């Protein structure tokens, strides 16, 4: 039996977001010009919409959602590393490449990042060039800049342990 997918849309400061899920897991978030709606909304879509709303309000710093992004084993590995990058922080494509096995995989990491089906929640916008420049973002550099500035503006200061 073929798995059923559900859709909903929400407005955000970076444009319309179309969310797709199965009954139990979020499968994609897409930047769009056109909203998609479905008559039945499983709980996962309600939760994802609410958590994204809280993120854009500056009240959510981590997401707690069941995710099911479709991709190759390498892409999954990259996305799992990207999920570890904390709110308000960035890392480089080179660092993700090192964490996934080889510093020679920078381009492959960039390509995997560009195929991330769940941007914002899998925070590929937090991955930058080794030179500190904002490079590559499937949603566009302006959205990447907006997301990073949004997080910087709402980031809690680091608490010193001493």
C-alpha positions in Angstrom: 0.0 0.0 0.0 1.4 3.4 -1.0 2.0 5.8 1.9 -0.3 8.8 2.0 1.0 12.3 2.2 -0.6 15.4 3.7 0.0 19.1 3.0 -0.5 22.4 4.7 0.9 25.9 4.2 1.8 28.7 6.4 2.8 32.3 6.0 6.2 33.2 7.4 8.6 36.2 7.4 10.5 34.4 4.6 7.4 33.7 2.5 4.9 30.9 2.2 6.1 27.5 3.5 4.5 24.3 2.2 4.8 21.5 4.7 4.4 17.8 3.8 4.1 14.8 6.1 3.0 11.2 6.4 0.6 10.4 9.2 3.5 10.5 11.7 6.5 12.3 10.3 7.4 15.6 8.6 8.9 14.9 5.2 9.4 18.4 3.7 9.3 22.1 4.1 9.3 24.1 0.9 9.6 27.8 0.1 6.8 28.6 -2.2 4.8 31.4 -3.8 1.6 29.3 -3.7 0.0 27.7 -0.6 -1.1 24.0 -0.6 -3.9 22.8 1.6 -5.3 19.4 2.5 -8.6 18.7 4.1 -7.0 16.4 6.8 -4.2 17.6 9.0 -2.4 14.9 11.0 -1.0 16.0 14.3 2.5 16.2 13.0 1.6 19.0 10.6 -0.2 20.9 13.4 2.9 20.5 15.6 5.3 21.5 12.8 3.2 24.6 11.9 3.0 25.6 15.6 6.8 25.1 16.2 7.7 27.0 13.1 5.4 29.9 14.2 7.1 29.9 17.6 10.6 29.9 15.9 9.6 32.9 13.8 8.3 34.7 16.9 11.7 34.1 18.5 10.3 31.8 21.2 11.6 28.4 19.9 15.3 27.5 19.6 15.0 23.7 19.0 12.4 21.7 17.2 10.9 18.5 18.6 9.4 16.8 15.6 9.5 13.3 14.1 11.3 13.9 10.8 11.5 11.6 7.7 13.6 13.3 5.1 14.1 11.2 2.0 17.7 11.1 0.7 20.8 8.9 0.2 22.8 7.5 3.1 25.4 10.2 2.6 22.7 13.0 2.5 21.2 11.6 5.7 24.6 11.6 7.4 25.1 15.3 6.4 21.7 16.3 7.6 22.2 14.5 10.9 25.4 16.6 11.4 23.6 19.7 10.4 20.9 19.0 13.0 23.7 19.3 15.7 24.5 22.9 14.8 22.9 25.0 17.6 20.5 27.9 17.2 22.4 31.2 16.6 25.6 29.4 15.6 27.2 28.5 12.3 29.7 26.0 11.1 31.3 25.4 7.7 30.9 23.0 4.9 34.5 21.9 5.5 33.6 21.1 9.2 30.6 19.1 8.1 32.7 17.3 5.5 35.3 16.4 8.2 32.5 15.1 10.5 31.1 12.9 7.6 34.4 11.3 6.9 36.6 13.4 4.7 37.6 17.1 4.3 37.7 16.3 0.5 33.9 16.0 0.5 33.2 19.8 0.7 31.3 19.9 -2.6 29.4 16.7 -1.8 28.4 18.2 1.5 27.3 21.4 -0.3 25.2 19.4 -2.7 23.7 17.3 0.1 22.8 20.5 2.0 21.1 21.9 -1.2 18.9 18.8 -1.3 17.8 19.1 2.3 14.0 18.6 2.1 13.3 20.1 5.6 15.1 23.5 5.7 14.9 25.6 8.8 14.1 22.6 10.9 17.2 20.8 9.6 19.1 24.1 9.8 21.2 24.1 6.6 21.1 27.9 6.7 23.7 27.6 9.5 26.3 26.2 7.2 28.6 28.8 5.7 31.7 29.0 3.6 35.1 28.5 5.2 35.8 32.2 4.5 32.8 33.1 6.6 30.7 34.1 3.5 27.1 33.1 3.0 27.2 30.6 0.1 24.6 28.4 -1.4 21.1 28.1 -0.1 18.2 26.5 -2.0 15.8 29.1 -0.6 18.1 31.9 -1.7 20.9 33.9 0.0 18.5 36.6 1.2 16.4 34.0 3.1 19.6 32.5 4.6 20.8 35.9 5.7 17.3 36.6 7.2 17.3 33.3 9.1 20.8 33.8 10.5 20.1 37.4 11.5 16.8 36.3 13.1 18.6 33.7 15.2 21.3 36.2 16.2 18.7 38.7 17.3 16.9 36.1 19.5 19.9 34.1 20.7 20.3 33.9 24.4 23.8 35.0 25.5 26.2 32.1 26.3 26.3 31.5 30.1 29.8 31.3 31.4 30.5 28.4 33.7 33.0 30.3 35.9 
